[in-house]
Amino acid sequence: MEIHKPKAAHSFREFLIEIGTITCGILIALGLEQLVSNLEWVRKVAETREALGLEVADNLAKLQGRVQYSSCNNQELDALAVIVDRASKTGFLPALATPWHPANRSWSTGVWTSALSAQGASHLSAEQLRGYSRVYQIIERINEIEPKEEAAWTTLFELAGPGRPFDAEDARTYRRAIGQAREMNGLMSGFGIRARQAVDGYHIPYDARVFAERTSKHEGAPECGPPTGTPPSNYGAAPDTGFTNFALSHPTK
């Protein structure tokens, strides 16, 4: 194979032409590399926005359910407070069915966390970045509240059973749990409203189809007021004991 050796420049003009040609080639290569990089970022930002739209829609739908049932939840707690007050006076807790309680949810933040770590969020507008940050601050706060609410309702489920003696210490325990459950319900509902305000105020896009689908699957309106149904034959009831069967019959990704 014949190899052509580069020819030496015979004049300053030829030298400049060669330097210019090489420089233009380098600049074109760098420009093409930058263009490919920019296109890749455009694709990643589009994917991030789409994934965030799904995650925000899912969280927003769950929070709408909390706002929707907040009043009924308080009525349930009012009824339990009356039962506890009466039992503290009579010294006996009547037979009581398991109460309705807010469903324990999982609040998604994985897409936002990934967007921050991968610097995908840095390509959002300043307004949207502030909006997303506000929404996910609220979700983080809710994630802190929900275990406390679940603990309060676990205590209140101890009231369900066939009837038993009831003393002053029992009354203090369940009044405290009712107060805690009431506080958590107010916070969950209030933060649900705040999340909606942030989404609307910062014009954060979310998947309307997913939001409509999730909200349509909210549980039917609970029976507000005293617990109804057949009281358990023994004590030891707890919230979400049917979650295993629910998970088996409602598979998810």
Order of alpha helices (4+ residues) and beta strands (2+ residues): alpha-alpha-beta-alpha-alpha-beta-alpha-alpha-alpha
